[in-house]
């Protein structure tokens, strides 16, 4: 009789452990699901639900009569500035640009925008910066855009002109 009672006790204990462990597993699953939902909400808040609506401005410091050109471009969040430029080129007939790809730098150099090209003799080039006037420290292929960004391309000089 003792052997049967002991076996029944062991079976009941094993069944109870499975229930406790199953409950623990369920709680872990629920917690992971909750964290995934929170990360999805954070991703949407930070990156704008997968779409980056970007304002692109074209400015020319070398021409005092220049009127700033403004383009509104939507691309997937995280796409590069270069990919945003290609999208703008495909969406706006008034926006054109030429670029040279340099494999040693894994990126493009912007030669011209809207028909205005940089020139080594005149020491002019296209710089680009954020909407606060801070120039980027990398090229157009290495900067990602996110919802609400402002990207400014500025035709400027690295020298002084008389």
C-alpha positions in Angstrom: 0.0 0.0 0.0 2.8 2.4 0.9 4.3 1.9 -2.6 1.1 2.8 -4.3 0.6 5.9 -2.1 4.2 7.0 -2.9 3.6 6.5 -6.6 0.4 8.4 -6.5 2.1 11.2 -4.5 4.9 11.4 -7.1 2.4 11.5 -10.0 0.5 14.3 -8.3 3.7 16.2 -7.5 4.8 15.8 -11.2 1.5 17.0 -12.4 1.6 20.0 -10.1 5.1 20.9 -11.3 4.0 20.8 -14.9 1.1 23.1 -14.1 3.4 25.6 -12.2 6.0 25.4 -15.0 3.3 25.8 -17.7 2.0 28.9 -15.8 5.5 30.3 -15.7 6.0 29.7 -19.4 2.7 31.4 -20.1 3.7 34.4 -18.0 7.0 34.6 -19.9 5.2 34.5 -23.2 2.8 37.2 -22.2 5.7 39.4 -20.9 7.6 38.9 -24.2 4.5 39.8 -26.2 4.0 43.0 -24.1 7.6 44.0 -24.8 7.2 43.4 -28.5 4.1 45.6 -28.5 6.0 48.3 -26.7 8.9 48.1 -29.1 6.5 48.4 -32.1 4.9 51.5 -30.5 8.3 53.0 -29.9 9.4 52.2 -33.4 6.3 54.0 -34.7 6.8 57.1 -32.6 10.5 57.4 -33.4 10.5 56.4 -37.0 7.0 57.4 -38.1 5.4 54.1 -38.8 7.9 53.1 -41.4 7.7 56.1 -43.6 10.1 59.1 -43.6 8.4 62.3 -44.8 11.4 64.5 -45.5 11.7 68.2 -46.5 14.6 68.7 -48.9 15.8 72.2 -49.5 18.2 73.5 -52.2 20.0 76.7 -51.3 22.7 78.6 -53.2 25.0 80.8 -51.2 26.8 82.0 -54.3 23.7 83.7 -55.9 22.2 86.5 -53.8 19.0 86.4 -56.0 18.5 82.6 -55.4 15.1 81.5 -54.1 15.3 78.4 -52.0 13.7 75.3 -53.7 11.7 73.0 -51.4 10.8 69.4 -52.2 8.7 67.0 -50.0 9.8 63.4 -50.3 8.5 60.2 -48.7 10.8 57.2 -48.5 11.0 54.2 -46.1 12.5 55.3 -42.8 16.2 54.7 -42.7 16.8 55.0 -46.4 19.9 57.0 -47.3 19.9 60.7 -48.4 21.1 59.4 -51.8 18.0 57.1 -52.0 15.8 60.1 -51.1 17.4 62.1 -53.9 16.7 59.4 -56.4 13.1 59.3 -55.2 12.8 63.1 -55.6 14.3 62.9 -59.1 11.7 60.3 -60.0 8.8 62.4 -58.5 9.7 66.0 -59.5 10.7 67.0 -63.0 12.3 70.2 -61.7 14.7 68.2 -59.4 17.8 66.9 -61.2 21.2 65.9 -59.9 24.4 64.2 -61.1 26.6 62.1 -58.8 29.8 60.2 -59.2 30.2 56.9 -57.3 33.5 56.3 -55.6 33.9 52.6 -54.6 36.9 53.3 -52.3 34.6 55.4 -50.2 31.5 53.3 -50.9 29.5 56.4 -51.7 28.5 59.1 -54.1 29.9 62.6 -54.5 27.2 65.1 -55.6 28.5 66.9 -58.7 25.4 69.0 -59.5 21.9 69.8 -58.4 19.3 71.5 -60.6 21.9 72.1 -63.2 24.4 73.9 -60.9 27.8 72.1 -60.7 30.6 72.5 -58.3 33.9 73.8 -59.8 37.5 73.4 -58.5 38.6 76.6 -60.1 35.9 78.6 -58.4 36.2 76.4 -55.3 32.5 75.6 -55.2 30.7 72.4 -54.2 27.4 71.1 -52.8 27.4 70.6 -49.0 24.5 69.1 -47.2 23.3 69.6 -43.6 20.4 69.0 -41.3 17.6 71.6 -40.9 19.6 73.3 -38.1 22.5 74.1 -40.3 24.8 71.3 -39.0 26.9 69.8 -41.8 26.9 66.0 -41.9 30.2 64.2 -41.2 29.6 61.5 -43.8 28.4 61.2 -47.4 24.9 61.0 -48.8 25.0 57.2 -48.8 25.8 56.9 -45.1 23.2 59.2 -43.6 19.7 57.8 -43.1 16.5 59.9 -43.1 13.6 59.6 -40.7 10.2 61.1 -40.4 10.2 64.9 -40.0 13.9 65.3 -41.2 15.0 68.4 -43.1 17.9 68.0 -45.4 19.5 71.1 -46.9 21.8 71.0 -49.9 23.8 74.2 -50.0 25.9 75.4 -53.0 28.9 77.0 -51.3 32.6 77.6 -51.5 35.6 76.3 -49.5 37.6 79.4 -50.5 37.2 83.1 -50.5 36.3 85.1 -53.6 37.3 88.7 -54.2 
